[in-house]
Amino acid sequence: MIVFGLSNLLQPLEDAMTWLLEQFHYNLHLPWAWAIVATTIVVRIALVPLTVRQIHSMQSMQRHAPEMKEIQRKYKGDRQKLNEELMKFYKEKNINPASSCLPLLAQFPIFIGLFYTLRAFAKNPPAGDLSWLHFVPSIAEKANSHWSGYVLLVVYVTSQLASTYFMSGSMQQSQRILMMFLPFAFIPFILHFPAGLVLYWMTTNLWTVGQGLITRRLIPKVTPPAKTGPKRSSRTPPKEERVEDSAQPAPAAAAAPAQPAGPPRKVKRKKKARR
C-alpha cells in the first residue's frame, strides 16, 4: 500500500521527464542517450542562478572564516550556545549556509524522474536506439550488465572527485575528505542503477568541473584579511614587558666631566732657533 502510494506520488516526475526526453528525441531527432545529455545541460543552465548564489555563499564563508573559528573556539564546550551564536552571526553577515546544497537538492527530482523513466524503458523499450556511441548497449539496462558500465563508473568517480575539488573551497578538511570518499561508497548502489542514470550523473559532474574552471578564472578568490601589527620573533619580548619598558622614562645622557673653575691656562710656545 505504501509502495503504491509512493509510485502515485512520483508519477508526475516520471511523466515530466519522459515528456522532456521525447521532445529531444522526436522533435530534435536526438538518440535517447544524447537526449539525456541534452536534458542534463538544460537542467544545469536552469540552475545557474542557484549556482551563483552558491558561489557567493562560499566566498562569504571564506571571508568570515576567522570570525567563525573564533566563535567556535569561544563556545566549544556549549553546543547549544555555539549554534545560537553562529546563527546570529550568519544573520548579521547575511550568510546562508544552505546555499551550497541548493543545486544538489534541486537536481534530486530530476534524478528520481529519470530513474523511473529508464526503469520503464527497460520494461517497455521505446522506438529508437537506446545505445550510446555504440559503446553502451542500452541506457535502460543496469550499469553492471555490460563491461562498458564499469568504464562509465570510473569516469563517474573521477569526475565526481574533480567536481568536489572545485566546489569544496569553503569546506573544512574533515568535510572535504568525506566528500572525496562518498563516490567510492556509492559504487555498490550505482552498479544497479540504469546506465543512462550514470550517464546523467557523469555529465553533471563534467559540467561542474567546467563551471569550476570558469569560476576560478572570472571570480577572484576571497582571502581572509591579513593580521595587522608587527611580526613577532623568538627575541620579541611579551606585550606586557614592552608596555612596562615604554612607561619608564628614558635614562638621562651621561653628564660630561666638570671643568675646574679658574683663569684660563696659558700655553707657552717654543721659539724657533735662528740659523
matplotlib code that plots the C-alpha trace (Angstrom):
import matplotlib.pyplot as plt

x = [0.0, 2.8, 4.7, 1.6, 1.1, 4.8, 4.5, 1.5, 3.4, 6.4, 4.4, 4.3, 8.1, 8.3, 5.8, 7.6, 11.0, 9.5, 8.0, 11.3, 13.2, 10.6, 11.0, 14.7, 14.2, 11.2, 11.5, 15.3, 15.9, 18.5, 19.1, 17.8, 21.3, 22.0, 18.6, 19.7, 22.9, 20.8, 18.4, 21.4, 22.6, 19.2, 18.8, 22.3, 21.6, 18.3, 20.3, 22.8, 21.1, 21.3, 24.9, 25.8, 24.2, 26.3, 29.5, 28.7, 27.9, 31.2, 33.1, 31.3, 32.1, 35.8, 35.8, 34.4, 36.1, 38.5, 35.5, 33.5, 36.5, 36.8, 33.1, 33.7, 36.7, 34.9, 31.8, 33.5, 32.0, 28.4, 26.9, 23.6, 25.2, 27.5, 24.7, 22.8, 25.9, 26.6, 23.0, 23.2, 26.4, 25.0, 22.0, 24.3, 26.6, 23.7, 25.2, 23.1, 25.0, 22.3, 23.1, 25.8, 23.2, 20.5, 21.8, 22.1, 18.6, 17.1, 18.5, 17.0, 13.6, 15.3, 17.3, 14.2, 12.2, 15.0, 15.4, 11.7, 11.7, 14.7, 13.1, 10.0, 12.2, 13.7, 10.3, 8.8, 11.6, 10.5, 11.1, 14.7, 18.2, 18.9, 22.7, 25.3, 28.2, 28.0, 29.8, 26.9, 24.4, 21.4, 21.0, 18.0, 20.0, 21.8, 25.4, 26.8, 25.1, 28.0, 31.7, 31.1, 29.1, 32.2, 34.0, 31.2, 31.6, 35.4, 34.6, 31.8, 34.1, 36.9, 34.5, 32.9, 36.3, 37.2, 33.8, 34.2, 37.7, 36.4, 33.2, 34.6, 36.7, 35.0, 34.7, 36.7, 39.3, 37.2, 34.2, 36.4, 37.8, 34.2, 33.1, 36.1, 35.2, 31.5, 31.8, 33.6, 30.9, 28.2, 29.7, 27.8, 24.5, 25.3, 26.1, 22.4, 21.3, 20.4, 23.4, 21.6, 21.4, 25.2, 25.5, 23.4, 25.5, 28.7, 27.5, 26.5, 30.0, 31.8, 29.6, 30.6, 34.3, 34.0, 32.0, 34.6, 37.4, 35.4, 34.6, 38.3, 39.3, 36.4, 35.8, 38.7, 39.4, 38.4, 41.2, 40.7, 42.1, 45.7, 46.6, 48.0, 50.8, 54.5, 55.8, 56.9, 60.1, 61.8, 63.6, 60.5, 59.6, 56.0, 53.5, 53.4, 57.2, 57.1, 54.4, 56.4, 59.5, 57.7, 56.2, 59.7, 61.4, 64.5, 67.7, 69.4, 72.5, 75.8, 76.9, 80.3, 83.1, 83.0, 85.8, 87.8, 87.0, 89.7, 91.5, 92.4, 95.7, 98.4, 100.2, 103.8, 105.1, 108.7, 110.6, 112.3, 116.1, 117.6, 120.1]
y = [0.0, 2.4, 1.4, 2.1, 5.5, 6.4, 5.4, 7.6, 10.5, 10.1, 9.5, 13.3, 13.3, 10.3, 11.8, 15.2, 13.5, 11.2, 14.3, 16.2, 13.2, 12.8, 16.4, 16.0, 12.6, 13.1, 16.9, 17.3, 13.8, 13.1, 9.5, 8.6, 8.7, 12.2, 13.3, 12.5, 14.6, 17.5, 17.3, 17.5, 20.6, 22.2, 21.4, 22.9, 26.1, 26.5, 26.1, 28.8, 31.4, 28.9, 28.2, 31.9, 32.1, 29.0, 30.7, 33.9, 31.9, 30.1, 33.4, 34.9, 31.8, 32.2, 35.9, 35.4, 32.1, 33.6, 35.1, 31.8, 29.9, 32.3, 31.8, 28.0, 28.3, 30.5, 28.3, 25.0, 23.4, 24.6, 23.2, 25.0, 28.4, 27.7, 27.1, 30.2, 32.4, 31.0, 31.6, 35.1, 35.7, 34.3, 36.6, 39.7, 38.9, 37.8, 34.3, 31.3, 28.0, 26.1, 27.8, 25.3, 22.5, 24.2, 23.0, 19.4, 19.5, 21.0, 18.1, 15.4, 15.5, 15.2, 12.2, 10.4, 11.2, 9.9, 6.8, 5.8, 6.7, 4.5, 1.7, 2.0, 1.9, -1.3, -2.9, -1.4, -0.2, 2.8, 3.1, 4.2, 3.4, 3.0, 2.6, 5.4, 5.8, 2.1, 1.7, 1.3, -1.3, 0.1, 3.1, 1.3, -1.7, -1.8, -0.5, -3.9, -5.7, -4.8, -4.0, -0.6, 0.2, -0.2, 2.3, 4.7, 4.2, 5.0, 8.2, 9.0, 8.6, 10.6, 13.4, 13.4, 13.8, 16.6, 18.4, 18.0, 19.6, 22.7, 23.1, 22.5, 25.5, 26.6, 23.2, 22.0, 19.4, 16.6, 17.5, 17.6, 14.1, 12.8, 14.2, 12.6, 9.3, 9.3, 8.4, 5.2, 4.4, 4.9, 2.4, -0.7, 1.1, 2.8, -0.6, -1.5, 1.8, 2.2, 3.1, 6.2, 7.5, 7.1, 9.0, 11.8, 11.9, 11.9, 14.7, 16.7, 16.3, 17.3, 20.4, 21.2, 20.8, 23.2, 25.6, 25.4, 26.2, 29.3, 30.4, 30.3, 32.5, 35.0, 35.4, 36.3, 34.1, 35.7, 35.6, 36.4, 39.8, 39.7, 40.2, 43.7, 44.5, 43.9, 40.4, 38.6, 36.5, 34.5, 37.6, 39.8, 40.4, 39.8, 42.6, 43.3, 43.8, 46.2, 48.2, 48.4, 49.4, 52.1, 53.5, 54.0, 57.3, 57.2, 57.4, 60.7, 61.1, 60.8, 64.1, 65.4, 65.8, 69.1, 71.6, 73.2, 76.8, 79.5, 81.6, 80.0, 78.3, 80.0, 77.8, 78.8, 78.3, 77.4, 79.9, 78.6, 78.9, 81.2, 79.9]
z = [0.0, 0.9, -2.3, -4.4, -2.8, -3.4, -7.0, -7.5, -5.8, -8.1, -11.2, -12.2, -12.0, -14.4, -16.8, -16.9, -17.5, -20.2, -22.0, -21.9, -23.3, -26.0, -27.1, -27.7, -29.3, -31.6, -32.3, -32.4, -33.6, -30.9, -29.8, -26.4, -24.8, -26.2, -25.1, -21.6, -22.1, -23.6, -20.6, -18.2, -19.9, -19.8, -16.1, -15.3, -17.3, -15.3, -12.1, -12.9, -10.6, -7.7, -8.6, -8.5, -5.0, -4.0, -5.2, -3.3, -0.2, -0.4, -0.9, 2.1, 4.2, 3.3, 4.1, 7.6, 8.3, 11.0, 12.9, 12.7, 14.0, 16.9, 17.8, 17.6, 19.9, 22.4, 22.8, 22.2, 25.4, 24.9, 21.8, 22.1, 22.7, 19.8, 17.4, 18.7, 18.2, 14.7, 13.6, 14.9, 13.1, 9.8, 10.1, 10.8, 7.9, 5.5, 5.1, 4.1, 4.8, 3.0, -0.3, -1.1, -1.0, -3.2, -6.6, -5.4, -3.8, -7.0, -9.1, -6.8, -8.5, -11.9, -10.7, -9.4, -12.5, -14.8, -12.7, -13.1, -16.8, -17.5, -15.5, -17.6, -20.8, -19.6, -19.2, -22.4, -24.7, -26.8, -30.5, -31.4, -30.5, -26.8, -27.2, -26.7, -29.1, -29.8, -26.5, -24.1, -25.5, -23.7, -21.3, -19.8, -18.6, -15.3, -15.3, -14.2, -17.1, -19.5, -19.2, -20.6, -17.5, -15.4, -17.6, -17.0, -13.3, -13.5, -15.4, -12.9, -9.9, -11.5, -12.5, -9.1, -7.3, -9.7, -9.2, -5.4, -5.6, -7.4, -5.3, -1.8, -1.3, 1.9, 3.5, 6.5, 6.0, 7.5, 5.3, 2.2, 3.0, 3.5, 0.1, -1.5, 0.0, -0.9, -4.6, -3.7, -1.1, -3.7, -6.2, -4.9, -5.3, -8.6, -10.1, -10.0, -11.5, -15.2, -17.3, -18.5, -15.0, -14.6, -17.9, -16.4, -13.3, -15.3, -17.5, -14.4, -12.9, -16.1, -16.2, -12.6, -13.4, -16.4, -14.3, -11.6, -14.1, -15.4, -11.9, -10.8, -13.8, -13.7, -9.9, -7.8, -4.8, -1.5, 1.1, 4.8, 6.0, 7.0, 10.6, 11.2, 13.7, 13.9, 13.4, 16.5, 16.7, 19.3, 20.5, 20.7, 24.4, 25.5, 25.2, 28.9, 29.1, 26.1, 27.8, 31.0, 29.2, 27.3, 30.5, 32.1, 31.3, 29.1, 31.1, 31.0, 29.0, 30.9, 32.2, 30.9, 33.5, 35.2, 34.2, 37.1, 37.8, 37.4, 34.8, 31.5, 31.3, 29.2, 26.8, 26.0, 22.5, 21.8, 19.7, 16.6, 16.6, 14.0, 11.5]

ax = plt.figure().add_subplot(projection="3d")
ax.plot(x, y, z, "-o")
ax.set_aspect("equal")
plt.show()
